[in-house]
Amino acid sequence: MNVHELGPAGMMVQSADCVADEELRQLADEAAQALWPERTVFLRLWNPVLWVEHNGQPSGLMLYSPVSDVGFVWVELIYVRPNFRRRGICMTLLRHLLGVVSGYGASTIACSVHANNYTMVKAVQLLGFQLEPDDGPYLLASRAIRG
């Protein structure tokens, strides 16, 4: 586990090679229930993770898959607990990931965003992601990484 930087309002951004901590597992399970309540979702908890802590409690996390042989990083999940939303946590996680992905030899970062998630659509647009239609109500957000 690595502590990287202060996020908004004194929150710490941390990273690990996988979700090994029980509190993070609970947060990942909470995210899956909130985002996909109608089905059972098995998150890839062995993938790298970034998270933000506030007073020692995980308040938001991002799971991502570096796919260096294909040249991109896929963001599997971004989730911020409801009582921590609108504090810049999502933007902090995305900015931090943009800073570390070049180490994976990737040229592109991408994720799927629900078209009705206006906050997330705005966040990825502000960070220079291009949006295009994807499956159903989703948009594919992608951005070239400068080496």
ABEGO torsion letter per residue (X at the ends): XBBABBBBGGBBBBBBABBABAAAAAAAAAAAAAABAABBBBBBAABBBBBBBBGGBBABBBBBBBBAAAGBBBBABBBBBAAABGAGAAAAAAAAAAAAAAAAGBABBBBBBBAABAAAAAAAAAAGBBBBBBBEABBBBBBBBBX
